[in-house]
Amino acid sequence: MPKSIVHRLLGPLLLWRLRYINDRAYLILLSVLVGIMAGLAAVLLKNSVHYSQYLIFAWVPEQYRVFALSLYPIIGISLSVLFTRYVLGGTLSRGIGPIVYNIARQNSIVPRSKLFSQMVTSFFTVTFGGSAGLEAPISVTGSAIGSNVARILRVGKRERRLLVGCGAAAGIAAIFNSPIAGVLFAVEVILSELSAPFFIPLLIASATATVVSKLLYAGQPFVLITTSWPVEAIPLYLLLALFTALLSVYMIRVYFAAERFYERWPGAYHKILFGGLALGLLVFLFPPLYGEGYNIVQLLLSGQSSHLVDGSLFSVYGDESVGLVLLVAIGSMLLKVVATTVTVGSGGNGGMFGSSLFVGALAGFVYARIINLSGIDTVPEVHFIVLGMAGMLAGVIHAPLTAIFLIAEITGGYALFVPLMAVTSFSYLITKYFEPYSVYTRKLVKQGIYMHADRDRGLLAQLDLHHLIQRDFVSVRPETTLGELVDIFRHATRNLFPVVNSEGELQGIVTLDTVRDALFDDEHYKTTLVRDLMIQPPAIVNPDDTMLDTLRCMEQVGAWALPVVDHGRYVGFLLKSAILAGYRKQLIKETD
């Protein structure tokens, strides 16, 4: 339906709203609408994937299933690539990072194509065994719903940004039936900051999506029943935090190394072939890597770890071998991030959220099982499985509060709240020491896009250096005489002059203060040259320098202006006042 027709139909409704509904009530109603729509999208995707997986499993005899699982991923990746190429025009922004970019640089305007593109491509990918999670696609879809509802129903920039967060929160809340975790995910990952009154729409959107999910989708994804935890196990919990932190660093670095590898590899169909075969081989060797892997997490929580070897080559040696179970668990734990990057890099769609939970569960299981086998202590394995999930999520996506409440809500493990806080906080702090930015924001930071605690840096990064360069400074030549310089002073509006040779290269600068004494020495007007009076600037600015580095340099050298030089050639001056004025304008624009 054309935009003009939509606006014509909605015009009377919007006028009625302005007369009878205040802005706060209107925002609450929109958050309910976004919550319903995002909840329905999450339920639709989850149910579609699960039912489709049931169908493609059912028609394959069990003795051939391991081979079918190895071939399915290339089908899903191929369908995703074909949809991206012929329906989306070859463009599919994957993951949460592009949403953060839309908020930071595009006034929270999320393309309409993301209303369906993420759901369709992730459906193809995960249904056929792509080793990635559905959380990121659902969150992106929810964000797109929030942004486009805001645009159609004409709300301001701040409200549109909030509704983007409402959509993301609703998506996470619906997929896990965890409203508090949905809100915290939006605050920690999607939105850089939030005032207290804006928590209400987030809570309402999240709660609404959870209600929709509970009505249409089966309950908790995991079940854990526990009533207490041993205080003497605290040192073991802290060691688990260290273990999950190191694994988080490993996952982040492998993820981005694989991304660089795929970016340099030309040809979509070569990627499909390589990725499909590589993923098929990984699944053939370690069947737990097939799909999201939440069925494996549930097996671990229910104490059925021996089923980890089901369908694998190792099952011929017997499924009761403790060594084989640990081997499959460790292999799946270390290779999950490889399987996820192969899935996404070769053209599939999915995220690291679910992969983090999967790896965390296996990490907690391996850690606890080794402790129990060693005789050091006897610990409840399910506690460490749950804590491992929280520690990995806090480390990989840098969202400790989300990790605490998500794991507590989806497992019913509120009895483990203190250990959850200890493991997530330590895992987060250790991971952040080695990897300051999360798997969602690291790539954006390299592009100069900052969020969250680096808001000032982010605002400065949005300023265009070339637009701030002042080019009205009068330049002089090194051979200009003092008398000619005095004449230039009389007609100039600046008291700073770049000294530039015939080839446009900066030789130095002349300021009114540095030549003040010479101005009254008229006997040397013809014999004294500018090259005798000029000084070197305290620093120079390159066009590719960041605004933050430039401002820091000005503070260190005590300069109010610095020359901009591009490959030796003088371009103009950058003023501290111009940078600060640009920063203020950007701050006002963001808070409108």
TINUZA-912014 format. One record per residue (C-alpha): y, z, x; residue in one letter. Coordinates in Angstrom, 3 decimals, always signed. Each point is the difference from the previous one (the first is absolute). Example, Ala and Ser with C-alpha at 12.3 -4.5 7.8 and 13.67 -1.06 7.14 Angstrom:
2
         c2         c3         c1   type
     -4.500     +7.800    +12.300      A
     +3.440     -0.660     +1.370      S
end
This chain:
592
         c2         c3         c1   type
     +0.000     +0.000     +0.000      M
     +3.378     -1.011     +1.550      P
     +2.261     +2.814     +1.137      K
     +2.829     -1.068     -2.361      S
     -2.301     +0.299     -3.027      I
     -1.173     +3.441     +1.122      V
     +3.590     +1.210     +0.392      H
     +0.948     -1.512     -3.360      R
     -2.839     +1.853     -1.709      L
     +0.674     +3.270     +1.790      L
     +3.795     -0.153     -0.302      G
     +0.261     +1.688     -3.425      P
     -2.535     +2.650     +1.030      L
     +1.965     +0.812     +3.165      L
     +3.249     +0.248     -1.965      L
     -1.673     +2.377     -2.456      W
     -1.253     +2.052     +2.945      R
     +3.511     +0.315     +1.441      L
     +1.248     +1.369     -3.303      R
     -2.730     +2.471     -0.867      Y
     -2.005     +0.918     +3.133      I
     +1.579     +1.598     +3.059      N
     -0.928     -1.077     +3.503      D
     -2.238     +2.994     +0.747      R
     -2.077     -0.400     -3.158      A
     -0.210     -3.743     +0.629      Y
     -1.355     +0.625     +3.504      L
     -2.645     +2.343     -1.417      I
     -1.092     -2.655     -2.521      L
     -0.216     -2.615     +2.739      L
     -2.094     +2.321     +2.165      S
     -2.440     +0.389     -2.908      V
     -0.138     -3.782     -0.409      L
     -0.588     -0.540     +3.716      V
     -2.671     +2.723     -0.014      G
     -1.858     -1.657     -2.873      I
     +0.146     -3.467     +1.541      M
     -0.978     +1.154     +3.501      A
     -2.795     +2.157     -1.450      G
     -1.389     -2.955     -1.937      L
     +0.175     -2.185     +3.117      A
     -1.879     +2.599     +2.061      A
     -2.695     +0.463     -2.651      V
     -0.375     -3.760     -0.440      L
     -0.467     -0.595     +3.719      L
     -2.377     +2.917     +0.571      K
     -2.177     -0.776     -3.012      N
     -0.041     -3.723     +0.753      S
     -1.104     +0.563     +3.587      V
     -2.693     +2.529     -0.918      H
     -1.430     -2.090     -2.846      Y
     +0.039     -3.182     +2.088      S
     -1.751     +1.774     +2.870      Q
     -2.650     +1.192     -2.442      Y
     -0.569     -3.579     -1.156      L
     -0.303     -1.531     +3.460      I
     -2.361     +2.792     +1.055      F
     -2.168     -0.217     -3.085      A
     -1.108     -3.617     +0.361      W
     -1.154     +0.354     +3.632      V
     -3.520     +1.444     +0.520      P
     +0.125     +3.204     +2.032      E
     -1.998     -1.431     +2.927      Q
     +2.655     -2.690     +0.516      Y
     +3.016     +2.179     -0.679      R
     +0.825     +0.779     +3.630      V
     +0.293     -3.730     +0.728      F
     +2.094     -0.585     -3.131      A
     +2.375     +2.797     +1.029      L
     +0.491     -1.744     +3.337      S
     +0.930     -3.309     -1.653      L
     +2.172     +1.266     -2.843      Y
     +3.100     +0.891     +2.102      P
     +0.644     -3.584     +1.107      I
     +0.016     -1.038     -3.679      I
     +2.591     +2.622     -0.912      G
     +2.225     -0.782     +2.986      I
     -0.189     -3.736     -0.756      S
     +0.989     +0.515     -3.645      L
     +2.909     +2.205     +1.069      S
     +1.246     -2.587     +2.513      V
     -0.321     -2.860     -2.499      L
     +1.931     +1.975     -2.626      F
     +2.688     +0.848     +2.551      T
     +0.341     -3.586     +1.173      R
     -0.085     -1.893     -3.296      Y
     +1.464     +2.511     -2.455      V
     +2.360     +2.087     +2.138      L
     +1.117     -2.808     +2.291      G
     -1.603     +1.525     +3.075      G
     +1.956     +3.271     -0.033      T
     -1.643     +3.379     -0.632      L
     +1.671     +3.106     +1.408      S
     -2.722     +2.593     +0.447      R
     +0.245     +3.763     +0.033      G
     +2.684     +2.585     -0.691      I
     +2.272     -1.129     +2.861      G
     +1.587     -2.903     -1.952      P
     +0.909     +2.387     -2.838      I
     +1.745     +2.293     +2.481      V
     +1.814     -3.119     +1.278      Y
     +1.013     -0.990     -3.559      N
     +1.515     +3.457     -0.475      I
     +1.734     +0.119     +3.388      A
     +1.392     -3.526     +0.181      R
     -0.223     -1.668     -3.415      Q
     +1.431     +2.585     -2.387      N
     -3.488     +0.892     -1.287      S
     -0.553     -3.498     -1.389      I
     -3.741     -0.699     +0.121      V
     -1.051     -3.640     -0.603      P
     -1.486     -0.697     -3.431      R
     -3.053     -1.600     +1.585      S
     -1.144     +3.474     +1.072      K
     -0.539     +0.871     -3.647      L
     -3.295     -1.881     +0.220      F
     -0.583     -1.266     +3.554      S
     -1.147     +3.332     +1.433      Q
     -2.404     +0.659     -2.845      M
     -1.621     -3.428     +0.060      V
     -0.457     -0.253     +3.769      T
     -1.244     +3.576     +0.379      S
     -2.384     -0.570     -2.933      F
     -1.563     -2.977     +1.788      F
     -0.072     +1.832     +3.330      T
     -1.477     +3.363     -1.008      V
     -2.329     -1.313     -2.718      T
     -1.833     -2.054     +2.607      F
     -0.162     +2.821     +2.512      G
     +3.250     -0.229     +1.932      G
     +0.199     +3.244     +1.977      S
     +3.388     +1.196     -1.236      A
     +1.485     +2.226     -2.680      G
     +1.626     -0.872     -3.327      L
     +2.681     +2.696     +0.283      E
     +2.608     -2.080     +1.834      A
     -0.285     -3.015     -2.365      P
     +0.230     +2.297     -3.033      I
     +2.974     +1.848     +1.450      S
     +1.752     -3.290     +0.789      V
     -0.696     -1.272     -3.511      T
     +1.456     +3.199     -1.463      G
     +3.079     -0.360     +2.201      S
     +0.433     -3.599     -1.159      A
     -0.265     +1.148     -3.621      I
     +2.689     +2.646     +0.571      G
     +2.348     -2.400     +1.772      S
     -0.302     -2.792     -2.552      N
     +0.257     +2.304     -3.009      V
     +3.222     +1.322     +1.557      A
     +1.345     -3.521     +0.536      R
     -0.842     -1.214     -3.493      I
     +1.350     +3.115     -1.710      L
     +3.069     +0.097     +2.227      R
     +0.179     +3.334     +1.777      V
     +1.949     +0.796     +3.171      G
     -1.149     -0.207     +3.603      K
     -0.876     +3.681     +0.337      R
     -1.943     -0.025     -3.255      E
     -1.807     -3.193     +1.019      R
     -1.003     +1.638     +3.260      R
     -1.269     +3.009     -1.913      L
     -2.035     -2.172     -2.387      L
     -1.601     -1.726     +2.994      V
     -1.122     +3.461     +1.090      G
     -1.126     +0.792     -3.557      C
     -2.226     -3.079     +0.017      G
     -1.550     +0.904     +3.340      A
     -0.541     +3.608     -1.092      A
     -1.543     -1.122     -3.289      A
     -2.396     -2.353     +1.775      G
     -1.319     +2.708     +2.331      I
     -0.103     +2.553     -2.827      A
     -2.020     -2.335     -2.228      A
     -2.482     -1.088     +2.623      I
     -0.838     +3.583     +0.984      F
     +0.967     +1.908     -3.178      N
     +2.314     +2.046     +2.216      S
     +3.606     +0.153     -1.298      P
     +1.375     +2.401     +2.631      I
     -1.398     -2.053     +2.860      A
     +1.538     -3.114     -1.573      G
     +3.453     +1.593     +0.006      V
     -0.346     +1.208     +3.582      L
     -1.235     -3.402     +1.147      F
     +3.112     -1.613     -1.454      A
     +2.272     +2.558     +1.662      V
     -1.681     +0.020     +3.429      E
     -0.950     -3.666     +0.361      V
     +2.114     -2.162     -2.330      I
     +3.373     +1.725     -0.415      L
     +2.053     +1.176     +2.959      S
     +1.622     +2.882     -1.856      E
     +0.291     +1.272     -3.531      L
     +2.324     +2.368     -1.816      S
     -1.535     +2.713     -2.165      A
     +0.902     -1.527     -3.423      P
     -1.889     -3.173     +0.898      F
     -3.267     +1.919     +0.293      F
     -0.229     +0.146     -3.796      I
     -0.414     -3.784     -0.528      P
     -2.540     -0.088     +2.834      L
     -2.003     +2.820     -1.571      L
     +0.152     -1.616     -3.430      I
     -1.095     -3.427     +1.282      A
     -2.822     +1.590     +1.982      S
     -1.173     +2.158     -2.893      A
     +0.163     -2.929     -2.429      T
     -2.117     -2.174     +2.288      A
     -2.519     +2.830     +0.387      T
     -0.330     +0.315     -3.787      V
     -0.572     -3.755     -0.276      V
     -2.592     +0.172     +2.758      S
     -1.860     +2.931     -1.557      K
     -0.156     -1.815     -3.327      L
     -1.335     -3.253     +1.428      L
     -1.599     +0.789     +3.350      Y
     -2.831     +2.349     +1.046      A
     +1.192     +3.376     +1.325      G
     +0.288     +1.315     +3.546      Q
     -1.114     -2.381     +2.770      P
     -1.619     +2.913     +1.877      F
     -1.440     +3.317     -1.042      V
     -0.042     +3.142     +2.131      L
     -0.731     +3.471     -1.293      I
     +0.941     +2.830     +2.322      T
     +1.435     +3.469     -0.483      T
     +0.779     +1.286     +3.499      S
     +0.209     -0.808     +3.678      W
     -0.940     +2.080     +3.069      P
     +3.007     +1.438     +1.827      V
     -1.906     -0.014     +3.302      E
     -0.190     -3.798     -0.216      A
     +3.754     -0.412     +0.638      I
     -0.467     -0.987     +3.692      P
     -2.513     -2.652     -1.104      L
     +2.497     -1.306     -2.557      Y
     +2.649     -0.340     +2.702      L
     -2.411     -1.890     +2.252      L
     -0.738     -2.277     -2.957      L
     +3.755     -0.626     -0.286      A
     +0.057     -1.078     +3.668      L
     -3.008     -2.265     -0.596      F
     +1.550     -1.684     -3.053      T
     +3.341     -0.370     +1.811      A
     -1.623     -1.862     +2.892      L
     -1.908     -2.150     -2.485      L
     +3.276     -0.716     -1.829      S
     +1.629     -1.185     +3.229      V
     -3.056     -2.155     +0.659      Y
     +0.176     -1.541     -3.480      M
     +3.730     -0.762     +0.186      I
     -0.255     -1.615     +3.417      R
     -3.095     -2.054     -0.829      V
     +1.631     -1.143     -3.241      Y
     +3.105     -1.358     +1.717      F
     -1.907     -1.434     +2.969      A
     -2.151     -1.965     -2.448      A
     +3.090     -1.082     -1.920      E
     +1.549     -1.440     +3.190      R
     -3.288     -1.763     +0.735      F
     -0.073     -1.672     -3.419      Y
     +3.697     -0.940     +0.138      E
     -0.644     -2.052     +3.147      R
     -3.027     -1.731     -1.493      W
     +0.963     -3.292     -1.716      P
     -1.876     -1.487     -2.935      G
     -0.798     +1.834     -3.235      A
     -3.495     -1.412     -0.317      Y
     -0.957     +1.029     +3.531      H
     +1.085     +3.526     -0.902      K
     -2.064     -0.073     -3.187      I
     -3.094     -1.169     +1.850      L
     +0.360     +2.482     +2.831      F
     +1.042     +2.880     -2.241      G
     -2.705     -0.618     -2.577      G
     -2.760     -0.252     +2.583      L
     +1.264     +2.996     +1.994      A
     +0.307     +2.150     -3.106      L
     -3.409     -1.159     -1.202      G
     -1.518     +1.023     +3.332      L
     +1.666     +3.414     -0.149      L
     -1.262     +0.573     -3.544      V
     -3.487     -1.196     +0.988      F
     -0.137     +2.575     +2.796      L
     +1.842     +2.780     -1.858      F
     -0.231     -0.454     -3.808      P
     +2.377     +2.953     -0.692      P
     +2.820     -2.330     +1.128      L
     -0.446     -2.137     -3.133      Y
     +2.973     +0.296     -2.386      G
     +2.189     +3.063     -0.365      E
     -2.763     +2.406     +0.983      G
     +0.727     +2.675     -2.598      Y
     -3.666     -0.019     -1.035      N
     -0.815     +1.147     +3.539      I
     +2.540     +2.810     -0.251      V
     -1.599     +1.178     -3.227      Q
     -3.450     -0.077     +1.615      L
     +1.270     +2.229     +2.802      L
     +1.630     +2.441     -2.420      L
     -3.213     +0.222     -2.022      S
     -2.072     +0.751     +3.108      G
     -1.851     -3.330     +0.056      Q
     +0.953     -1.057     +3.517      S
     -3.486     -1.424     +0.637      S
     +0.937     -2.926     -2.259      H
     +2.513     -1.183     +2.617      L
     -2.775     -2.033     +1.646      V
     -1.107     -1.648     -3.257      D
     -0.064     -3.777     +0.309      G
     +0.703     +0.027     +3.726      S
     -2.172     -1.221     +2.838      L
     -0.480     +3.616     +1.018      F
     -1.739     +0.896     -3.266      S
     -3.299     -1.417     +1.318      V
     -0.135     +3.011     +2.323      Y
     +0.158     +2.376     -2.949      G
     +2.961     +1.393     -1.918      D
     -0.661     +3.636     +0.829      E
     +0.825     -0.273     +3.702      S
     +3.014     +2.154     +0.784      V
     +0.828     -2.168     +3.003      G
     +0.025     -3.214     -2.039      L
     +2.223     +1.513     -2.672      V
     +2.487     +1.113     +2.664      L
     -0.177     -3.404     +1.703      L
     +0.828     -1.858     -3.221      V
     +2.715     +2.538     -0.861      A
     +1.688     -0.241     +3.422      I
     -0.291     -3.804     +0.068      G
     +1.470     -0.334     -3.506      S
     +2.758     +2.490     +0.851      M
     +1.130     -1.889     +3.113      L
     -0.460     -3.507     -1.409      L
     +1.655     +0.503     -3.389      K
     +3.453     -0.792     +1.383      V
     -1.437     -3.103     +1.699      V
     -1.552     -1.096     -3.298      A
     +3.292     +0.613     -1.827      T
     +2.069     -1.965     +2.515      T
     -2.510     -2.859     -0.065      V
     +0.180     -0.020     -3.804      T
     +3.800     -0.068     -0.131      V
     +0.566     -2.133     +3.094      G
     -2.302     -2.777     -1.173      S
     +1.783     -0.359     -3.334      G
     -1.265     +2.784     -2.267      G
     +2.151     +2.692     -1.538      N
     -0.350     +3.766     +0.064      G
     +1.382     +3.061     +1.695      G
     -0.638     +2.808     +2.440      M
     +0.344     +2.793     -2.562      F
     -3.600     -0.187     -1.185      G
     -1.281     -0.756     +3.491      S
     +1.668     +3.192     +1.244      S
     -1.762     +2.074     -2.640      L
     -3.328     -1.646     +0.842      F
     +0.367     +0.615     +3.737      V
     +1.190     +3.560     -0.627      G
     -3.059     +0.800     -2.091      A
     -2.326     -1.347     +2.688      L
     +1.952     +1.804     +2.721      A
     -0.303     +3.322     -1.800      G
     -3.700     -0.589     -0.620      F
     -0.766     -0.949     +3.621      V
     +2.028     +2.946     +1.305      Y
     -1.694     +2.539     -2.288      A
     -3.492     -1.441     +0.487      R
     +0.343     +0.186     +3.804      I
     +1.159     +3.648     -0.271      I
     -2.973     +0.856     -2.201      N
     -2.490     -1.794     +2.268      L
     +1.422     +1.606     +3.136      S
     -0.580     +3.520     -1.293      G
     +3.586     +1.042     +0.791      I
     +0.517     +0.917     -3.623      D
     -1.148     -0.899     -3.487      T
     +2.774     -1.572     -2.043      V
     +0.121     -1.577     -3.484      P
     +0.145     -3.752     +0.668      E
     +1.769     -0.854     -3.269      V
     +2.994     +2.119     +1.025      H
     +0.429     -1.985     +3.187      F
     -0.505     -3.316     -1.801      I
     +2.885     +0.825     -2.323      V
     +2.194     +1.330     +2.818      L
     -0.772     -3.055     +2.120      G
     +1.237     -2.261     -2.809      M
     +3.272     +1.935     -0.192      A
     +0.478     +0.028     +3.772      G
     -0.533     -3.751     +0.325      M
     +2.300     -0.840     -2.891      L
     +2.757     +2.239     +1.395      A
     -0.344     -1.618     +3.431      G
     -0.279     -3.668     -0.944      V
     +2.685     -0.216     -2.695      I
     +2.096     +2.969     +1.254      H
     +0.037     +1.689     -3.392      A
     -1.354     +3.560     +0.339      P
     +1.080     +1.241     -3.434      L
     -1.593     -3.006     -1.669      T
     -3.196     +0.661     +1.936      A
     -0.122     +3.687     -0.989      I
     +0.539     -0.490     -3.717      F
     -1.960     -3.232     -0.307      L
     -3.135     +1.491     +1.519      I
     +0.448     +3.236     -1.940      A
     +0.442     -1.887     -3.283      E
     -2.712     -2.635     +0.347      I
     -2.648     +2.419     +1.258      T
     +0.993     +3.051     -1.987      G
     +0.174     +1.751     +3.348      G
     +2.993     +2.290     -0.565      Y
     -2.094     +2.829     +1.436      A
     +0.378     -1.759     +3.367      L
     +3.784     -0.117     -0.194      F
     +0.667     +2.058     +3.141      V
     -2.439     -2.002     +2.179      P
     +1.456     -3.193     -1.492      L
     +3.491     +1.056     +1.068      M
     -1.163     +0.917     +3.494      A
     -1.966     -3.191     +0.638      V
     +2.555     -2.415     -1.469      T
     +3.010     +1.553     +1.732      S
     -1.637     +0.119     +3.425      F
     -1.488     -3.480     -0.374      S
     +3.373     -1.375     -1.070      Y
     +1.929     +1.660     +2.850      L
     -2.473     -1.094     +2.684      I
     -0.184     -3.565     -1.330      T
     +3.784     -0.229     -0.230      K
     +0.289     +1.042     +3.633      Y
     -2.036     -3.029     +1.087      F
     +0.994     -2.351     -2.843      E
     +3.488     +0.844     -1.325      P
     -0.313     -2.491     -2.854      Y
     -2.704     -0.440     -2.607      S
     -2.253     -2.979     -0.592      V
     +2.467     -1.048     -2.727      Y
     +3.254     +0.271     +1.968      T
     -0.837     -0.745     +3.635      R
     +0.429     -3.766     -0.391      K
     +3.279     +0.457     -1.897      L
     +1.403     +2.231     +2.725      V
     -0.686     -2.699     +2.596      K
     +2.099     -2.315     -2.174      Q
     +2.850     +2.535     +0.001      G
     -0.642     +1.287     -3.530      I
     +0.002     +3.799     -0.226      Y
     -0.696     +2.311     -2.895      M
     -0.528     +3.662     -0.798      H
     +1.211     +2.397     +2.719      A
     +1.664     -2.906     +1.853      D
     +2.353     -0.833     -2.841      R
     +3.089     -0.156     +2.250      D
     -1.842     -2.291     +2.375      R
     -1.100     -2.096     -2.962      G
     +3.555     -0.376     -1.271      L
     +1.208     -0.996     +3.463      L
     -2.878     -2.467     +0.319      A
     +1.188     -1.762     -3.141      Q
     +3.334     -0.841     +1.631      L
     +0.284     -3.495     +1.455      D
     +1.440     +0.221     +3.512      L
     +1.318     -3.569     -0.109      H
     +2.100     +0.776     -3.088      H
     +1.564     +3.034     +1.673      L
     +1.071     -1.736     +3.217      I
     +3.780     -0.207     +0.345      Q
     +0.979     -3.381     +1.416      R
     +3.814     +0.264     -0.142      D
     +0.418     +1.557     +3.464      F
     +2.161     -2.184     +2.229      V
     -1.883     -0.962     +3.151      S
     +1.638     -0.522     +3.385      V
     -1.144     -1.767     +3.160      R
     -0.575     +1.735     +3.345      P
     +2.730     -2.148     +1.578      E
     +2.603     +0.931     -2.634      T
     +3.047     +1.603     +1.669      T
     +1.423     +3.391     -0.895      L
     +3.129     -1.676     -1.380      G
     -2.071     -2.187     -2.330      E
     -1.995     +3.071     -1.022      L
     +3.219     +1.846     -0.930      V
     +0.981     -2.921     -2.213      D
     -3.427     +0.100     -1.674      I
     +0.435     +3.742     -0.608      F
     +3.247     -0.635     -1.893      R
     -1.707     -2.251     -2.582      H
     -3.437     +1.661     -0.264      A
     -1.097     +2.413     -2.719      T
     -2.718     +1.581     +2.153      R
     +0.314     +2.053     +3.183      N
     -3.368     -1.150     +1.402      L
     -0.524     -3.395     +1.595      F
     -3.248     -1.584     +1.190      P
     +0.175     -1.831     +3.332      V
     -1.954     -3.251     -0.366      V
     -0.469     -2.814     +2.557      N
     +0.076     -3.727     -0.728      S
     -3.693     +0.040     -0.977      E
     +0.504     +2.700     -2.627      G
     -1.681     +2.733     +2.052      E
     +1.334     +3.546     -0.212      L
     +1.456     +1.161     +3.326      Q
     +1.515     +3.307     -1.067      G
     +2.590     +1.512     -2.315      I
     +3.684     +0.870     +0.180      V
     +1.506     +2.810     -2.058      T
     +3.591     +0.950     -0.467      L
     -0.686     +3.445     +1.489      D
     -1.499     -1.384     +3.221      T
     +2.989     -2.270     +0.764      V
     +2.790     +2.218     -1.337      R
     +1.386     +0.857     +3.462      D
     -0.139     -3.619     +1.177      A
     +2.025     -1.200     -3.002      L
     +3.190     +1.450     +1.489      F
     -0.552     -1.574     +3.406      D
     +1.721     -3.329     -0.745      D
     +0.048     -0.941     +3.708      E
     -3.745     -0.680     -0.213      H
     +0.012     -1.899     -3.312      Y
     -0.901     -3.240     +1.793      K
     -2.187     +1.328     +2.791      T
     -2.201     +2.442     -1.888      T
     -2.906     -1.603     -1.883      L
     -2.125     +1.297     -2.854      V
     -3.085     +0.083     +2.248      R
     +1.841     +2.692     +2.014      D
     +0.686     +2.096     -3.080      L
     -3.163     -0.401     -2.090      M
     -2.742     +2.594     -0.208      I
     -3.611     -0.254     -1.034      Q
     -0.849     +1.100     -3.555      P
     -1.953     +3.272     -0.151      P
     -2.843     -1.888     -1.726      A
     -0.704     -3.274     -1.740      I
     -1.783     -0.778     -3.270      V
     -2.664     -2.666     -0.362      N
     -0.385     -1.786     -3.366      P
     -3.550     +1.340     -0.390      D
     +0.975     +3.653     +0.594      D
     -0.465     +2.324     -2.979      T
     +2.994     +1.622     -1.649      M
     -1.375     +3.446     +0.729      L
     -0.359     -0.737     +3.716      D
     +3.493     -1.502     +0.072      T
     +1.529     +3.023     -1.699      L
     -1.824     +2.363     +2.348      R
     +1.245     -1.998     +2.978      C
     +3.586     +0.244     -1.245      M
     -0.378     +3.766     -0.332      E
     -1.449     +0.355     +3.498      Q
     +2.685     -2.060     +1.765      V
     +2.840     +1.193     -2.242      G
     +1.009     -3.522     -1.050      A
     +1.556     -1.045     -3.303      W
     -0.772     -3.674     +0.630      A
     -2.543     -1.897     +2.090      L
     -0.213     -3.712     +0.813      P
     -2.867     -2.042     -1.460      V
     -1.550     -2.358     +2.559      V
     -2.642     -2.610     -0.747      D
     -1.725     -1.229     +3.184      H
     +3.125     +0.765     +2.012      G
     +2.405     -1.739     -2.378      R
     +2.672     +2.042     -1.720      Y
     -0.328     +0.122     -3.813      V
     +2.427     +2.682     -1.180      G
     +0.378     +3.775     -0.311      F
     -1.918     +2.493     -2.086      L
     +2.101     +2.933     -1.212      L
     -1.333     +3.439     -0.809      K
     +2.305     +0.135     -3.022      S
     -1.506     -3.240     -1.336      A
     -3.541     +1.372     +0.329      I
     +0.893     +3.245     -1.792      L
     +1.848     -1.895     -2.745      A
     -3.044     -2.229     -0.493      G
     -2.231     +3.063     -0.133      Y
     +2.177     +1.586     -2.700      R
     -0.065     -3.183     -2.084      K
     -3.782     -0.186     +0.287      Q
     -0.332     +3.664     -0.990      L
     +2.209     -0.509     -3.067      I
     -1.952     -3.126     -0.960      K
     -3.321     +1.846     +0.215      E
     +1.155     +2.917     -2.136      T
     +1.589     -2.125     -2.745      D
end
